[in-house]
Structures are given as C-alpha cells and as structure tokens.
C-alpha cells in the first residue's frame, strides 16, 4: 500500500479476529513505533503485548478494576469481555523520563505518535486495529498490573487483528479549510 494512500484513507477497525500480527509483521509494527518522533532520543515508551493467555490475564485485571469501582454486573461483564474484541492488544505506555530539555507532555505525545505509527504499520501489512483509551488508562489496578511507574502514562490500548468488515475503498473527504490558517 502506498504511504500517502494509507494515511489519507486510514480508518480504525473495531471488529477484529485472528490472525493477529506475528513474527516479522509484529516486529515491523514494533519497529515502526520505535521510529516515532523522539526529541532528545529518550525513547519514552514501553510496549506490552497481550495475546492468547495474556488476554485472559488482562480480562482478570479489568474485572478486578470494575469490581473495585463498584460497577454493576453488566459493566463488570463488559470490562471482563473487553480484551477479547481482538486477538492481540498492545498497551503503549509513555515511560516519561526526567529531562531538562524535553518536557513530560512532549514525551507523552511521542508515545502517542508511536501508537499511530504502529497502527499504520499493521494496516500496511494487511492487518488493522483500533486505538482505545478510556478510564482504564488511569485506573490504579490496571496501572499496577502493567508495571506503571509514578510518571508513566498509558496512552492507549492498540487492539490488532484481521478486520472482519470490508472498508470502502475511500473515506469521505473532509473540508480542511476550517482547521487551517496561515500566519
């Protein structure tokens, strides 16, 4: 897939099934994340891959978090089932480092760029995914289970797999004029 076509026609896929990226394809995805813009060459990120039994472990973590929050049975069940929406989830954590030159917010954005690059690399190889966030990114139980330090920020859960619905060839054009100005 041509790079510009990939960027201009990108859309997330929420219905994902096996196979998930593996081997060289998965390594390409990780390597794409490692090439995100990185002021100061801090590499302010960590990637945690959950698949197979890891999805079950993540399910237990989300269930415990939902129960700790006193959610009702329906919400607990939804949290418990969330990891099974895809055969693979990569959690991207901004592992912010002390730096006089690079502020924390910039390191978080760098990790966000890593997520985007990883999703694009998946799409370029015939896979797809969806970048999910939400309350679980800040939940103490989830953060502890994923080994987050005090300054770490979970920037997202990248659900990956093979898309189950065919996307139309082109996305709807957007009028960018309301978003662009010149100085």
C-alpha positions in Angstrom: 0.0 0.0 0.0 1.3 3.4 -0.9 2.2 5.5 2.1 0.0 8.5 1.2 -2.9 6.3 0.3 -2.5 4.6 3.7 -2.5 7.9 5.6 -5.3 9.5 3.6 -7.6 6.5 3.8 -6.9 5.3 7.3 -9.8 4.2 9.4 -10.0 2.1 12.5 -11.5 -1.4 12.5 -13.2 -2.5 15.7 -14.3 -6.0 14.6 -11.1 -8.0 14.6 -10.3 -11.7 14.5 -7.3 -14.0 14.2 -4.8 -14.0 12.8 -3.1 -11.2 14.6 0.3 -9.9 13.6 3.2 -12.3 14.5 6.8 -12.8 13.6 8.2 -10.3 11.1 4.9 -8.5 10.8 4.7 -7.9 14.6 8.4 -6.9 14.7 7.7 -4.4 11.9 4.9 -2.9 14.0 7.1 -2.6 17.0 9.9 -1.1 14.9 7.5 1.5 13.4 6.6 2.5 16.9 10.3 2.8 17.8 10.7 5.3 14.9 8.2 7.8 16.3 9.4 11.4 16.6 11.6 11.5 19.7 13.1 14.8 20.8 16.2 14.1 22.8 16.3 10.4 21.8 14.7 9.4 25.1 12.6 6.6 23.7 9.9 7.4 26.2 7.7 4.4 25.7 7.1 0.8 26.6 5.0 -1.7 24.7 3.2 -4.6 26.4 1.7 -7.3 24.1 -1.2 -9.3 25.3 -2.4 -12.3 23.2 -3.6 -15.8 24.0 -3.3 -16.3 27.8 -2.3 -12.7 28.1 -5.8 -11.6 27.0 -7.3 -13.7 29.8 -4.9 -12.2 32.3 -5.8 -8.7 31.1 -9.5 -9.7 31.4 -9.0 -10.5 35.1 -7.3 -7.2 35.6 -10.2 -5.2 34.1 -12.7 -7.3 36.0 -10.9 -6.5 39.3 -10.8 -2.8 38.4 -14.5 -2.8 37.6 -15.3 -4.6 40.8 -13.1 -2.2 42.8 -15.1 0.7 41.4 -18.4 -0.9 42.5 -19.7 -1.2 38.9 -22.9 -3.1 38.3 -22.8 -6.7 36.9 -23.4 -5.6 33.3 -20.5 -3.1 33.5 -18.3 -5.8 35.1 -19.1 -8.2 32.4 -18.4 -5.6 29.7 -15.0 -4.9 31.3 -14.3 -8.7 31.5 -15.0 -9.2 27.8 -13.2 -6.1 26.5 -9.8 -7.8 25.9 -11.5 -10.4 23.6 -12.5 -7.8 21.0 -9.2 -8.6 19.2 -6.7 -11.4 19.2 -3.9 -9.1 20.2 -3.6 -5.9 22.3 -0.5 -3.8 22.6 -0.6 -1.4 25.5 1.6 1.7 24.8 2.9 3.4 27.9 4.7 6.8 27.9 7.6 6.0 30.1 8.4 9.6 30.9 12.0 10.4 31.9 13.5 13.3 33.8 14.8 15.8 31.2 15.7 19.4 31.4 15.3 19.6 27.6 12.2 17.5 26.9 9.0 18.2 29.0 6.7 15.3 30.0 3.9 16.4 27.7 6.2 16.1 24.7 7.2 12.6 25.8 3.5 11.6 26.1 2.9 12.9 22.6 5.9 11.0 21.3 4.4 7.8 22.7 1.1 8.7 21.0 3.0 9.1 17.7 4.3 5.5 18.4 0.7 4.2 18.6 -0.2 5.9 15.3 2.9 4.5 13.6 2.2 1.0 14.9 -1.4 1.1 13.6 -0.2 2.3 10.2 2.4 -0.5 10.1 -0.3 -3.0 10.9 -2.6 -1.6 8.2 0.3 -1.6 5.6 0.7 -5.4 6.2 -2.9 -6.3 5.8 -4.0 -6.1 9.5 -5.9 -3.4 11.2 -6.9 -2.2 14.6 -8.3 0.4 16.8 -6.7 2.7 19.4 -8.7 2.6 22.6 -8.3 4.7 25.7 -10.9 5.4 28.4 -10.9 5.2 32.2 -8.8 2.1 32.3 -5.7 4.1 31.2 -5.7 5.9 34.6 -7.0 3.1 36.9 -4.7 2.2 39.7 -5.3 -1.5 39.4 -4.6 -1.5 35.6 -1.5 0.7 36.1 -0.1 -1.6 38.8 -0.8 -4.8 36.8 1.1 -3.2 33.8 4.0 -2.1 36.0 3.5 1.6 35.5 5.7 3.9 37.5 4.5 7.2 39.0 5.3 9.3 35.9 4.2 6.6 33.4 1.1 7.3 31.3 -0.9 4.7 29.5 -1.6 6.4 26.2 -3.7 3.6 24.7 -4.5 0.0 24.0 -3.9 -0.8 20.4 -6.3 -3.7 19.5 -4.9 -5.6 16.5 -6.1 -8.4 14.2 -7.6 -9.1 10.9 -10.6 -6.8 10.0 -13.9 -8.6 9.7 -15.7 -5.9 7.8 -14.5 -4.7 4.4 -14.0 -0.9 4.5 -15.0 1.1 1.4 -12.1 1.9 -0.8 -12.1 5.6 0.0 -13.1 7.6 3.1 -15.2 10.6 2.8 -13.2 13.8 2.0 -13.1 16.3 4.8 -13.0 20.1 4.1 -9.9 21.1 6.0 -10.4 24.9 5.5 -12.0 25.4 8.9 -8.9 23.9 10.5 -6.1 25.6 8.6 -4.9 29.2 8.6 -1.7 30.9 7.5 0.4 33.3 9.5 
